[in-house]
Amino acid sequence: ARLARTGSLATALYPIHVAVGRLLAEFGYANEQYRQPEKN
């Protein structure tokens, strides 16, 4: 049984996904994924 549609689930999990991404970035685990080279 589905508790929520895919869109609703994605919307609900998005803030958590962003928070986790920022948390990992704080520890330097997601630098390559979330941070681009500073060269413009």
LOVEXTI-426838 format. One record per residue (C-alpha): x, y, z; residue in three letters. Coordinates in Angstrom, 3 decimals. Layout:
% LOVEXTI-426838
u;v;w;resn
X;Y;Z;ala
...
//
This chain:
% LOVEXTI-426838
u;v;w;resn
0.000;0.000;0.000;ala
1.317;3.414;-0.932;arg
1.081;5.973;1.854;leu
1.729;8.886;-0.477;ala
2.163;9.665;-4.141;arg
5.658;9.983;-5.546;thr
5.293;13.763;-5.863;gly
4.018;14.164;-2.318;ser
6.738;11.901;-0.976;leu
9.433;13.815;-2.833;ala
8.053;17.103;-1.520;thr
8.023;15.744;2.022;ala
11.554;14.363;1.815;leu
13.099;17.317;-0.016;tyr
13.769;19.463;3.104;pro
15.278;16.401;4.787;ile
17.420;15.694;1.721;his
18.684;19.279;1.699;val
19.347;19.208;5.445;ala
21.290;15.954;5.160;val
23.258;17.315;2.218;gly
24.196;20.436;4.152;arg
25.076;18.377;7.209;leu
27.364;16.136;5.175;leu
28.905;19.169;3.507;ala
29.706;20.586;6.948;glu
31.869;17.535;7.589;phe
33.377;17.634;4.107;gly
31.855;14.376;2.913;tyr
29.817;15.908;0.085;ala
32.203;18.582;-1.154;asn
32.606;16.993;-4.583;glu
28.862;16.536;-4.978;gln
27.516;19.807;-3.607;tyr
30.405;22.205;-4.190;arg
31.734;23.192;-7.592;gln
35.306;24.332;-8.274;pro
35.749;27.973;-7.295;glu
37.180;28.749;-10.719;lys
34.681;30.664;-12.825;asn
//
